Amino acid sequence: MKQMLGLWRDTWWLWTAFLVMTVAFSFLLGSFFLLLLPCLPVPFIYFAFNRYDSDGNEKADLGS
């Protein structure tokens, strides 16, 4: 759980922008875009567990 809190702490603005854009596209272009809402947690959880340790801190050895 701390991994997800760490990712949210560092990227809350990005996930909020994804949510706002998805809702805006659904109003402007069609309700099809609302199908993206259940898909957003999948990459969030994936990146949280791959980029953050069990204490919620970003892993230091990424890309090395």
Biotite code that builds the C-alpha atoms (Angstrom):
import biotite.structure as struc

atoms = struc.array([
    struc.Atom([0.000, 0.000, 0.000], chain_id="A", res_id=1, res_name="MET", atom_name="CA", element="C"),
    struc.Atom([2.882, 2.376, 0.695], chain_id="A", res_id=2, res_name="LYS", atom_name="CA", element="C"),
    struc.Atom([4.056, 1.943, -2.902], chain_id="A", res_id=3, res_name="GLN", atom_name="CA", element="C"),
    struc.Atom([0.767, 3.360, -4.172], chain_id="A", res_id=4, res_name="MET", atom_name="CA", element="C"),
    struc.Atom([0.882, 6.226, -1.685], chain_id="A", res_id=5, res_name="LEU", atom_name="CA", element="C"),
    struc.Atom([4.428, 7.030, -2.816], chain_id="A", res_id=6, res_name="GLY", atom_name="CA", element="C"),
    struc.Atom([3.417, 7.108, -6.471], chain_id="A", res_id=7, res_name="LEU", atom_name="CA", element="C"),
    struc.Atom([0.369, 9.236, -5.669], chain_id="A", res_id=8, res_name="TRP", atom_name="CA", element="C"),
    struc.Atom([2.547, 11.652, -3.665], chain_id="A", res_id=9, res_name="ARG", atom_name="CA", element="C"),
    struc.Atom([4.896, 12.144, -6.623], chain_id="A", res_id=10, res_name="ASP", atom_name="CA", element="C"),
    struc.Atom([2.454, 12.053, -9.556], chain_id="A", res_id=11, res_name="THR", atom_name="CA", element="C"),
    struc.Atom([-0.955, 13.105, -8.244], chain_id="A", res_id=12, res_name="TRP", atom_name="CA", element="C"),
    struc.Atom([-1.142, 15.934, -10.782], chain_id="A", res_id=13, res_name="TRP", atom_name="CA", element="C"),
    struc.Atom([-0.604, 13.564, -13.704], chain_id="A", res_id=14, res_name="LEU", atom_name="CA", element="C"),
    struc.Atom([-3.318, 11.107, -12.640], chain_id="A", res_id=15, res_name="TRP", atom_name="CA", element="C"),
    struc.Atom([-5.704, 13.978, -11.951], chain_id="A", res_id=16, res_name="THR", atom_name="CA", element="C"),
    struc.Atom([-5.017, 15.318, -15.454], chain_id="A", res_id=17, res_name="ALA", atom_name="CA", element="C"),
    struc.Atom([-5.723, 11.866, -16.950], chain_id="A", res_id=18, res_name="PHE", atom_name="CA", element="C"),
    struc.Atom([-9.017, 11.743, -15.079], chain_id="A", res_id=19, res_name="LEU", atom_name="CA", element="C"),
    struc.Atom([-10.053, 15.254, -16.122], chain_id="A", res_id=20, res_name="VAL", atom_name="CA", element="C"),
    struc.Atom([-9.091, 14.651, -19.768], chain_id="A", res_id=21, res_name="MET", atom_name="CA", element="C"),
    struc.Atom([-11.009, 11.383, -19.861], chain_id="A", res_id=22, res_name="THR", atom_name="CA", element="C"),
    struc.Atom([-14.164, 13.002, -18.489], chain_id="A", res_id=23, res_name="VAL", atom_name="CA", element="C"),
    struc.Atom([-13.775, 15.994, -20.819], chain_id="A", res_id=24, res_name="ALA", atom_name="CA", element="C"),
    struc.Atom([-13.326, 13.759, -23.873], chain_id="A", res_id=25, res_name="PHE", atom_name="CA", element="C"),
    struc.Atom([-16.396, 11.782, -22.881], chain_id="A", res_id=26, res_name="SER", atom_name="CA", element="C"),
    struc.Atom([-18.492, 14.967, -22.822], chain_id="A", res_id=27, res_name="PHE", atom_name="CA", element="C"),
    struc.Atom([-16.996, 16.390, -26.019], chain_id="A", res_id=28, res_name="LEU", atom_name="CA", element="C"),
    struc.Atom([-16.542, 13.309, -28.197], chain_id="A", res_id=29, res_name="LEU", atom_name="CA", element="C"),
    struc.Atom([-18.695, 10.553, -26.770], chain_id="A", res_id=30, res_name="GLY", atom_name="CA", element="C"),
    struc.Atom([-19.268, 8.344, -23.801], chain_id="A", res_id=31, res_name="SER", atom_name="CA", element="C"),
    struc.Atom([-16.901, 5.721, -25.204], chain_id="A", res_id=32, res_name="PHE", atom_name="CA", element="C"),
    struc.Atom([-14.057, 7.459, -23.373], chain_id="A", res_id=33, res_name="PHE", atom_name="CA", element="C"),
    struc.Atom([-15.635, 6.609, -20.017], chain_id="A", res_id=34, res_name="LEU", atom_name="CA", element="C"),
    struc.Atom([-14.454, 3.053, -20.651], chain_id="A", res_id=35, res_name="LEU", atom_name="CA", element="C"),
    struc.Atom([-10.938, 4.325, -19.950], chain_id="A", res_id=36, res_name="LEU", atom_name="CA", element="C"),
    struc.Atom([-11.772, 5.071, -16.308], chain_id="A", res_id=37, res_name="LEU", atom_name="CA", element="C"),
    struc.Atom([-11.599, 1.428, -15.143], chain_id="A", res_id=38, res_name="PRO", atom_name="CA", element="C"),
    struc.Atom([-8.320, 1.072, -17.064], chain_id="A", res_id=39, res_name="CYS", atom_name="CA", element="C"),
    struc.Atom([-6.467, 3.859, -15.225], chain_id="A", res_id=40, res_name="LEU", atom_name="CA", element="C"),
    struc.Atom([-5.776, 1.886, -12.018], chain_id="A", res_id=41, res_name="PRO", atom_name="CA", element="C"),
    struc.Atom([-3.898, -0.832, -13.945], chain_id="A", res_id=42, res_name="VAL", atom_name="CA", element="C"),
    struc.Atom([-0.855, 1.278, -14.949], chain_id="A", res_id=43, res_name="PRO", atom_name="CA", element="C"),
    struc.Atom([-1.022, 3.108, -11.619], chain_id="A", res_id=44, res_name="PHE", atom_name="CA", element="C"),
    struc.Atom([-0.618, -0.125, -9.651], chain_id="A", res_id=45, res_name="ILE", atom_name="CA", element="C"),
    struc.Atom([1.975, -1.456, -12.112], chain_id="A", res_id=46, res_name="TYR", atom_name="CA", element="C"),
    struc.Atom([4.209, 1.605, -11.777], chain_id="A", res_id=47, res_name="PHE", atom_name="CA", element="C"),
    struc.Atom([3.673, 1.810, -8.024], chain_id="A", res_id=48, res_name="ALA", atom_name="CA", element="C"),
    struc.Atom([4.959, -1.696, -7.382], chain_id="A", res_id=49, res_name="PHE", atom_name="CA", element="C"),
    struc.Atom([7.801, -1.493, -9.910], chain_id="A", res_id=50, res_name="ASN", atom_name="CA", element="C"),
    struc.Atom([9.145, 1.965, -9.038], chain_id="A", res_id=51, res_name="ARG", atom_name="CA", element="C"),
    struc.Atom([8.614, 2.177, -5.263], chain_id="A", res_id=52, res_name="TYR", atom_name="CA", element="C"),
    struc.Atom([9.871, 0.032, -2.381], chain_id="A", res_id=53, res_name="ASP", atom_name="CA", element="C"),
    struc.Atom([7.792, -1.297, 0.498], chain_id="A", res_id=54, res_name="SER", atom_name="CA", element="C"),
    struc.Atom([8.324, 1.947, 2.457], chain_id="A", res_id=55, res_name="ASP", atom_name="CA", element="C"),
    struc.Atom([6.910, 4.134, -0.329], chain_id="A", res_id=56, res_name="GLY", atom_name="CA", element="C"),
    struc.Atom([10.277, 5.548, -1.400], chain_id="A", res_id=57, res_name="ASN", atom_name="CA", element="C"),
    struc.Atom([11.398, 5.566, -5.011], chain_id="A", res_id=58, res_name="GLU", atom_name="CA", element="C"),
    struc.Atom([13.828, 2.764, -5.792], chain_id="A", res_id=59, res_name="LYS", atom_name="CA", element="C"),
    struc.Atom([17.336, 4.087, -6.279], chain_id="A", res_id=60, res_name="ALA", atom_name="CA", element="C"),
    struc.Atom([18.629, 1.469, -8.720], chain_id="A", res_id=61, res_name="ASP", atom_name="CA", element="C"),
    struc.Atom([16.242, 2.136, -11.606], chain_id="A", res_id=62, res_name="LEU", atom_name="CA", element="C"),
    struc.Atom([17.914, 2.365, -14.987], chain_id="A", res_id=63, res_name="GLY", atom_name="CA", element="C"),
    struc.Atom([21.310, 1.245, -13.748], chain_id="A", res_id=64, res_name="SER", atom_name="CA", element="C"),
])
